[in-house]
Structures are given as structure tokens and as C-alpha cells.
């Protein structure tokens, strides 16, 4: 009898979906990001780690165009985006879940999700798998976003970012201030999205164990520079946990 075989997984692309080269960002007289190089591939989760104030959130905002870069290249599928505004980057394939979620508290869950379709043609329907990923949102679709718990709002923010079918998903501290059961749900969704092999995911995270479980590659930032990087499977051996505790 033939030996059982593990089910095949989608192949991870070898060419970068997103390439960032020599990225610098200044805020006033402060030099925040210093020569960031980063390759993202579809099907991979890239984890950004570091203590508070080292530039992780600024890096995501710079990729999104929320704050301008002062130097460097940001290429998505070969398209140079560094000089384009945020809405053009969303149309090109970026999805962004900011720290603090920033949902529209007075709008219904359904209308919050529809806001994620802003870059799409007016007749574009919501992807049906949003409710499969986050069943609680279907149950609460007519409730105001501000009436949801913190964990439910986080799920809503992620679903809104997924509505337009991004190629690159940027997640800034998705586990911050939410209950453990929802953290598990978010981890499950991130693994599912990565396994599809069509999207690159960037995760800024303070919760080391959550990050280590999901990381295909990691980067550690200090003072706006990448000081460590490597495959996610080697984080413990590389001493990342110790480095973050210093």
C-alpha cells in the first residue's frame, strides 16, 4: 500500500511581489527610517518586530503613503509606488489595518465593509468569504461598528481591508487589547490567507509567540534600521526573543 501523502500546498512565489529598496523617511528634523530593504512574496507572512518607537508603524504608513518617503523605491508587481498617493496604492493592491482599527463607529458593520470597496467599481459586491472568515460580522452586519467589542472591531477592520482583494495586507498590532479567543481567530485567518498563496502579509506585532507562530520571515528594527532578519523558523535560535527583551 502506498504511503499516505500530505496534501500539497500552494507554491510560494520565488519573485518578490513587493520590493522595497533604500527606503528613508524623515519627520521634521528626525530621520525615522534608515535605508529599509524588504522583499515580500505571495504566500508569506513577514513579521516586523522591535520595541516601541523604532519605526515599525512608520514603515507601514510609509508603504501606504500615509506619510511620505524621502528616498527609496516601493515596487508592487513592478509598478513604482513611492510617489503615488494612498488611494492609488490601494487601487494597486495594498490593504491596511492601522493600529487602533479606525473603524467608523456610527456606520453599520455592513457599511464599514462597503467602505473597503471604495477603490472598486460601484457595482462590486462584497466577497462572500468575508463572512466565512469572520462569521460574527454576518450576525452583526446591521449593528453600528461602535457597538462591537474591541475584538469584533478588529475583525471588522481586517475584513474591511480584505474587501477589495489586496495583494499586500499590512497589519499593525492586530492583537493589541483584544481577548485571547479573538487572537486565535485572527491567527487562523492570517494562516488561511497566507496558505492561499496569492497575498503577501506584513504583521507588526509585540506579542512574540503570536508572531513566531505565523512568521515565514522576520525583521527586527532598531532606530529605524533593520538589525536582524531571517526565516521565521529560526527566530528562537537567532535569539530574537532575547534581543527584544534587552
Buried (B, 14 or more C-beta within 10 A) or exposed (E): EEEEEEEEEEEEBEEBBBBBBEBBBBEEEEBBBBEBBBBBBBBBBBBBBBBEEBBBBBBBBBBBBBBEBBBBBBBBBEEEBBEBEBEBBBEBBBBBBBBEBEBBEEBBBBBBBBBBBBBBEEEBEBBEEBBEBBEBBEEBBEBBBEEBEEBBBBBBBBBBBBBBBBBBBBBBBBBBEBEEEBBEBBBEBBEEBBEEBBBBBBBBBBBBEBBBBBBBBBBBBBEBBBEBBBEBEEBEEBBBEEBBEE
